[in-house]
């Protein structure tokens, strides 16, 4: 797929704080690209510069080889943005909201009505088109927010936490909408704290923290950086910590229990099963009582925590 969006060396500082420090990535047409990071990592600043809402101190943003400039609105006509904060008017109906946003995109007449009907159908709101948005559920408001951003059929769509706080049905519908846009050739930047969504939708993803890009690769390559983990909880009163186990097994006391952790980069289930069986045999021989066993598959969430840490942030 041809590169549609090219972000190169974006930098933005507020005084001595580097909010974004040399961020670079590309997104192809028909690709969903995940952008992950803790609160305050620089994601929003990056998206605002891509959207032309904020000037970069350094670096460039190009869409179809043309610079995206803040002071040149025409350069942003191929861009759609679904913000995390709802950008709809509660005192207008769904249809009236879309009419308003459609006119901002310079749509009018029969084409505008056609696009409105298409967006309502795509987001499952046709039956509520003439109801006031203020009476909608949270999930319906999110879907209307989404519909407003796709009226002009953008080449690039930025989605900032599009499913936050919605019910499972609305979430599933919105994810289906994203897949449909991918199939139509739209390039998508998908920002979410729901790692499983990014893992399902995106072919590639980047993790940003403290303004810098920590990793950027295919989902498969990113998952290969995290081993499978098997956690065994042992009754501490039955386990001699002096027992020699296989090299690489971590031991940690939690209350009256001993936690044993086995890490494996083996792909096949048989190899992992053989390693666990060997450890279990050693524990039985040592007279240890197993209380529970738990497996953690490689995931973006585990990679995210590994790279950014798990301390709370404001």
C-alpha positions as CSV (number, residue, x, y, z in Angstrom):
1,X,0.0,0.0,0.0
2,X,1.2,3.5,-0.8
3,X,2.1,5.9,2.0
4,X,-0.6,8.4,2.5
5,X,0.6,10.2,5.6
6,X,4.2,10.9,6.4
7,X,5.1,12.3,9.8
8,X,8.8,13.2,10.1
9,X,10.7,14.5,13.2
10,X,7.8,16.3,14.9
11,X,8.9,18.4,17.9
12,X,6.9,20.6,20.2
13,X,8.1,22.2,23.4
14,X,6.2,24.3,26.1
15,X,9.0,26.2,27.8
16,X,11.5,23.6,29.1
17,X,9.0,20.7,28.6
18,X,9.4,18.7,25.4
19,X,5.9,17.5,24.8
20,X,6.8,15.8,21.5
21,X,10.4,15.0,20.7
22,X,11.2,13.8,17.2
23,X,8.2,11.6,16.5
24,X,8.2,10.0,13.0
25,X,5.9,7.4,11.4
26,X,4.0,6.7,8.2
27,X,0.5,5.4,7.5
28,X,-0.7,3.9,4.3
29,X,-4.1,4.1,2.6
30,X,-6.4,1.4,4.0
31,X,-4.2,0.9,7.1
32,X,-5.2,1.3,10.7
33,X,-2.2,2.5,12.7
34,X,-2.4,2.4,16.5
35,X,-0.9,5.2,18.6
36,X,-0.5,4.3,22.3
37,X,0.9,6.0,25.3
38,X,0.1,7.0,28.9
39,X,-1.7,10.2,29.8
40,X,0.6,13.1,29.1
41,X,2.8,11.1,26.8
42,X,2.4,13.5,23.9
43,X,-0.3,11.8,21.8
44,X,-2.8,14.7,21.8
45,X,-0.1,17.2,20.9
46,X,1.1,14.9,18.1
47,X,-2.5,14.6,16.7
48,X,-3.1,18.3,16.9
49,X,0.1,18.9,14.8
50,X,-1.0,16.3,12.3
51,X,-4.4,17.9,12.1
52,X,-2.9,21.3,11.5
53,X,-4.4,22.7,14.7
54,X,-1.0,23.3,16.3
55,X,2.3,24.5,14.8
56,X,5.3,22.2,15.2
57,X,8.6,23.6,16.4
58,X,10.3,21.2,14.0
59,X,9.4,18.4,11.6
60,X,6.9,18.0,8.8
61,X,3.5,16.4,8.2
62,X,2.6,15.5,4.6
63,X,-0.6,14.0,3.2
64,X,-0.3,12.7,-0.3
65,X,3.1,14.5,-0.5
66,X,1.5,17.9,0.4
67,X,2.3,19.7,3.6
68,X,-0.4,20.0,6.2
69,X,-0.3,23.6,7.2
70,X,-2.1,25.2,10.1
71,X,-2.9,28.4,8.2
72,X,-4.0,26.7,5.1
73,X,-7.5,25.1,5.7
74,X,-7.6,23.6,2.2
75,X,-4.7,21.3,3.1
76,X,-6.9,19.7,5.8
77,X,-9.9,19.0,3.6
78,X,-8.9,15.3,3.3
79,X,-8.8,14.9,7.1
80,X,-11.4,13.7,9.5
81,X,-11.1,13.9,13.3
82,X,-13.2,12.1,15.9
83,X,-12.2,13.8,19.2
84,X,-12.4,12.2,22.6
85,X,-14.7,15.0,23.9
86,X,-18.0,14.9,22.1
87,X,-18.3,17.5,19.4
88,X,-22.0,17.4,18.8
89,X,-24.9,19.8,19.6
90,X,-27.4,18.3,22.1
91,X,-30.2,20.8,21.1
92,X,-30.0,19.7,17.4
93,X,-31.3,16.4,16.0
94,X,-28.8,13.9,14.6
95,X,-29.7,15.0,11.1
96,X,-29.4,18.7,11.9
97,X,-26.0,18.0,13.5
98,X,-24.8,16.3,10.3
99,X,-26.2,19.1,8.2
100,X,-24.2,21.6,10.2
101,X,-21.0,19.7,9.9
102,X,-21.6,18.8,6.3
103,X,-21.8,22.5,5.4
104,X,-18.5,23.1,7.2
105,X,-17.1,20.6,4.8
106,X,-18.6,22.7,2.0
107,X,-21.2,20.0,1.1
108,X,-24.6,21.0,0.0
109,X,-27.8,20.0,-1.9
110,X,-28.4,16.4,-2.9
111,X,-24.8,15.4,-2.2
112,X,-25.0,16.5,1.4
113,X,-28.3,14.7,1.9
114,X,-26.8,11.6,0.3
115,X,-23.8,11.7,2.6
116,X,-25.9,12.3,5.7
117,X,-28.1,9.3,4.9
118,X,-25.0,7.2,4.3
119,X,-23.4,8.2,7.6
120,X,-26.6,7.6,9.5
121,X,-26.9,4.1,8.0
122,X,-23.2,3.3,8.6
123,X,-23.4,4.3,12.3
124,X,-26.8,2.6,12.9
125,X,-28.6,5.9,13.6
126,X,-31.1,6.0,10.7
127,X,-34.1,5.2,13.0
128,X,-33.1,8.1,15.3
129,X,-32.2,10.7,12.7
130,X,-34.8,13.2,13.8
131,X,-34.4,12.8,17.5
132,X,-32.4,15.3,19.6
133,X,-28.8,14.3,20.2
134,X,-29.2,15.4,23.9
135,X,-31.6,12.5,24.4
136,X,-29.2,9.9,23.0
137,X,-27.4,7.3,25.1
138,X,-23.6,7.6,25.5
139,X,-23.0,5.0,22.8
140,X,-25.4,6.8,20.3
141,X,-23.6,10.1,20.9
142,X,-20.3,8.5,20.2
143,X,-21.7,7.0,16.9
144,X,-23.0,10.5,15.9
145,X,-19.6,12.0,16.8
146,X,-18.1,9.4,14.4
147,X,-20.7,10.1,11.7
148,X,-19.9,13.8,11.7
149,X,-16.2,13.1,10.9
150,X,-16.8,10.8,7.9
151,X,-19.4,12.9,5.9
152,X,-16.8,14.3,3.5
153,X,-15.2,10.8,3.0
154,X,-11.7,11.8,4.3
155,X,-8.5,10.2,3.1
156,X,-7.1,10.3,6.7
157,X,-9.2,9.7,9.8
158,X,-7.9,10.3,13.3
159,X,-9.8,8.5,16.1
160,X,-9.1,9.7,19.6
161,X,-10.6,7.2,22.1
162,X,-13.7,6.7,19.9
163,X,-15.2,4.0,22.1
164,X,-14.5,5.3,25.6
165,X,-17.4,4.8,27.9
166,X,-19.7,3.1,25.4
167,X,-21.8,0.0,25.7
168,X,-20.5,-3.3,24.1
169,X,-23.0,-3.1,21.2
170,X,-22.0,0.4,20.2
171,X,-18.3,-0.5,20.6
172,X,-18.7,-3.5,18.3
173,X,-20.6,-1.3,15.8
174,X,-17.9,1.4,15.8
175,X,-15.2,-1.1,15.3
176,X,-17.0,-2.5,12.3
177,X,-17.3,1.0,11.0
178,X,-13.5,1.4,11.3
179,X,-13.0,-1.9,9.4
180,X,-15.3,-0.7,6.6
181,X,-13.4,2.5,6.2
182,X,-10.1,0.5,6.0
183,X,-11.6,-1.6,3.3
184,X,-12.5,1.6,1.4
185,X,-8.9,2.8,1.5
186,X,-9.1,5.3,4.3
187,X,-5.9,5.7,6.4
188,X,-6.6,5.6,10.1
189,X,-4.8,6.7,13.2
190,X,-6.4,4.9,16.1
191,X,-5.6,6.2,19.6
192,X,-7.0,4.2,22.5
193,X,-6.3,2.9,26.0
194,X,-8.1,-0.3,25.0
195,X,-5.1,-2.3,23.9
196,X,-7.3,-5.2,22.7
197,X,-9.0,-2.9,20.2
198,X,-5.6,-1.8,18.7
199,X,-4.5,-5.4,18.6
200,X,-7.7,-6.4,16.7
201,X,-7.8,-3.5,14.3
202,X,-4.3,-2.3,13.5
203,X,-1.6,-3.8,11.4
204,X,1.0,-1.6,13.0
205,X,1.3,0.4,16.2
206,X,3.6,2.8,18.0
207,X,4.1,3.5,21.7
208,X,5.0,7.0,22.7
209,X,6.1,8.2,26.2
210,X,7.6,11.5,27.4
211,X,7.2,12.8,23.9
212,X,9.4,10.1,22.2
213,X,8.5,7.1,20.1
214,X,9.6,4.0,22.0
215,X,8.7,1.4,19.4
216,X,7.0,1.4,16.1
217,X,6.4,-1.9,14.3
218,X,3.9,-4.5,13.1
219,X,1.6,-5.9,15.8
220,X,3.1,-9.3,15.3
221,X,6.6,-8.0,15.7
222,X,5.6,-6.1,18.8
223,X,4.0,-9.1,20.4
224,X,7.2,-11.1,19.8
225,X,9.0,-8.8,22.2
226,X,6.9,-10.2,25.1
227,X,7.3,-13.8,26.2
228,X,4.5,-16.1,27.3
229,X,4.3,-16.1,31.1
230,X,3.1,-19.0,33.3
231,X,2.5,-18.1,37.0
232,X,2.3,-20.8,39.6
233,X,1.0,-20.0,43.1
234,X,2.5,-22.3,45.7
235,X,1.6,-22.7,49.4
236,X,4.6,-21.2,51.0
237,X,4.4,-23.6,54.0
238,X,5.0,-26.6,51.7
239,X,7.8,-25.1,49.6
240,X,11.5,-25.0,50.4
241,X,12.9,-21.9,48.7
242,X,16.3,-23.7,48.6
243,X,14.9,-26.2,46.1
244,X,16.8,-25.8,42.8
245,X,14.5,-25.2,39.9
246,X,15.1,-24.7,36.2
247,X,17.2,-21.6,35.5
248,X,15.2,-18.5,34.6
249,X,12.2,-19.3,37.0
250,X,11.5,-16.3,39.1
251,X,10.5,-16.6,42.7
252,X,8.6,-14.0,44.7
253,X,6.9,-14.3,48.1
254,X,3.3,-12.8,48.4
255,X,2.0,-13.2,51.9
256,X,2.0,-16.8,52.8
257,X,2.4,-17.9,49.1
258,X,5.3,-18.3,46.8
259,X,4.9,-17.1,43.2
260,X,6.9,-18.9,40.6
261,X,7.0,-17.4,37.1
262,X,8.2,-19.2,34.0
263,X,8.8,-17.3,30.8
264,X,8.9,-18.9,27.4
265,X,9.4,-17.5,23.9
266,X,8.5,-20.8,22.4
267,X,5.7,-20.5,19.9
268,X,4.3,-24.0,19.9
269,X,1.9,-25.1,22.7
270,X,3.8,-28.4,23.0
271,X,7.1,-26.7,23.9
272,X,5.4,-24.5,26.5
273,X,3.5,-27.5,27.9
274,X,6.7,-29.5,28.2
275,X,8.4,-26.8,30.1
276,X,5.5,-26.4,32.5
277,X,5.3,-30.2,33.0
278,X,8.9,-30.3,33.9
279,X,8.5,-27.6,36.6
280,X,5.4,-29.3,38.0
281,X,7.3,-32.6,38.3
282,X,10.1,-30.8,40.3
283,X,7.5,-29.2,42.6
284,X,5.8,-32.6,43.2
285,X,9.1,-34.1,44.0
286,X,9.8,-31.3,46.5
287,X,6.4,-31.8,48.2
288,X,5.1,-28.4,47.2
289,X,1.3,-27.8,47.1
290,X,0.1,-25.9,44.0
291,X,-2.8,-23.5,44.7
292,X,-3.3,-22.1,41.2
293,X,-1.8,-21.7,37.8
294,X,-2.3,-18.8,35.4
295,X,-1.1,-18.1,31.9
296,X,-0.4,-14.6,30.4
297,X,-0.2,-14.6,26.6
298,X,1.9,-11.9,24.8
299,X,-0.2,-8.8,24.5
300,X,0.2,-5.1,23.7
301,X,-0.9,-4.3,27.3
302,X,2.0,-6.2,28.7
303,X,4.5,-4.6,26.2
304,X,3.0,-1.2,27.1
305,X,3.6,-1.7,30.8
306,X,7.0,-3.1,30.2
307,X,8.1,0.0,28.2
308,X,6.2,2.8,30.2
309,X,6.1,1.3,33.7
310,X,3.0,0.8,35.8
311,X,3.2,3.7,38.1
312,X,0.1,6.0,38.3
313,X,0.2,9.3,36.4
314,X,-1.9,12.4,36.5
